[in-house]
Amino acid sequence: MTKKEKTMKSLGLIGLFITSLTISSAFAGNTNSFKIVDDTIPKPLTAVAGDAKAGQTVFTNRKLGNCLACHQVTRLNEELFHGEIGPSLDGVADRYSQAELRMLVVNAKQIFPETIMPAFYRTEGLHRVLKGFDGKTVLKAQQVEDLLSFLAELKE
């Protein structure tokens, strides 16, 4: 492994550590109700349509979704430190429906039980939740829908 590769790997691990810290400080409020159908969430979490620009902010903001800590997106090359832990999200809208993507953001363990991806809109069945954050989500319902609008733009 070259020095550059070692540095990038270290930065990725630091990013994962920072993600865990920032996620614990960014918890939102109570959840809106939703229904899971065949490992999907077919209906939006809010009555307001998602905003792709706001969703990109959620995706890149290290105090919100911080998706770049684990995922790469070519169209965001101006952003530093794309992670290599999760799969590239280039073309994700071609691989998954909005209902499937919503489920992955809400609680990826529903589909991939061994994933390390955090549940961004789940409050129950979590482990090691800091006192004061119990019953709160990482993202608000509208932020989830905004993020989904951004992901919908990521086609091959």
Helices and strands as residue ranges (DSSP letters): H 3-25, H 52-60, G 67-69, G 74-76, H 92-95, H 98-107, G 108-110, H 141-152
